[in-house]
Amino acid sequence: MNARRIRDEVLAVMRRRWGGAHVSDQYDDIARSFDEVESVIRFVRENLEFPSFRRALGPLTGKQVLDVGCGEGTFTRMIMRQGARRVVGIDQSEGMIKLAQTIEAREPLGIEYLVQDMVTMPALEAFDVVTAVHVLHYADSRESMAHLAQRMFANLAPGGRLVALLANAESSARSEEASGFRTHRPDNPREGERFRVSVLTTPPTDVWVHHWPSESIVSVLESAGFTGFTWHAVAVAESVAPEDLERARQCAENPTSRLLTATRP
């Protein structure tokens, strides 16, 4: 499915979710800048996040993967193409799951998509890998983070791995121009404090996330039973185009995202 068709599908989901044909001002802004937002995100995703995530995943041949908070399935499809035997994507947004299913119907990969609340989902199965892409930094309290951690742990087989991509709590403004993101983090933020991240479109497009230092995330996951924590650097793809190499390097020097892996013993 081409980018324009995906854009139209996403905007249709937004309209249905936020009031028929009349989208709120915030979502009108996102709709107007959708192509520009996608261009900014695509650069970071394809030149840094995708290759770094693949390395952290490791070999997937014969494995079953649960992708938590899959959205419309961008990373879910990448995971399936890595050779996994079975991939299940879950999201609490019925609209996003319908969009993911629409893409799957047009370009079948064999992915299953389910509407599930990540914080209350049952133990669906014993998966070899659970992935959480840009999910953890939306937790608004230690309690909600703990519930999510417990549900991810419950869906892993013994020896299974968690692979999480999340906002980098230690990033600074130095990478703004290169990455296309501006972080409006307050000085000395509290654990779980909400702050704004702007995608540098014209005008900027804002999203809201929560501040979770590395030690806080590890503490919550450890309480849920996880062990073997490893933080992985977000690195530049070997396939980056020569004209994009310097920009990609600047992004990697002060990345907006970070990768964490952990294990269920």
Order of alpha helices (4+ residues) and beta strands (2+ residues): alpha-alpha-alpha-alpha-beta-alpha-beta-alpha-beta-beta-alpha-beta-alpha-beta-beta-beta-alpha-beta-alpha-beta
